[in-house]
Amino acid sequence: MIIRTMTIEDYEGVYELWINTPGMGLNTTDDSYDGIGKYLKRNPDTSFVAIEEGRIIGIILAGHDGRRGYIHHTAVLPEHRRKGIGKALLENAMKALEAQGISKVALVVFVRNEDGNAFWENMGFTEREDLVYRNRNIIELERIDT
């Protein structure tokens, strides 16, 4: 297995992994080829894929806004979980963000995603009970439920 920086050429394999991972929250705009292309253009060195035998088996989409890092859409194929792949992807992203001067990272996980919440808790991410997460669409987004 190798871990390397994600490029837009990885999109097809990454998207296939995302849509087959229960608990992911995707939409047809932000998570489209063009949407991910924009994200990677803005954050070219902070997202990573894990590849085995030419197949993407893990992904972490990470970036920052200049002051805070954010992690999105982290996934590892079920048959490859509990082998340290998610942790290795996270370590690569954290090092890349730190190299760019970022000192704190945030992420959002659906409450129903028990596996994801357990992973993030195990990786040292704490739940913030003093915050309310809010968002508002600028344009109508079509959701893809997994």
Helices and strands as residue ranges (DSSP letters): E 2-5, G 8-10, H 11-19, E 25-27, H 33-42, E 48-52, E 55-64, E 69-76, G 78-80, H 85-99, E 105-107, H 114-122, E 143-145
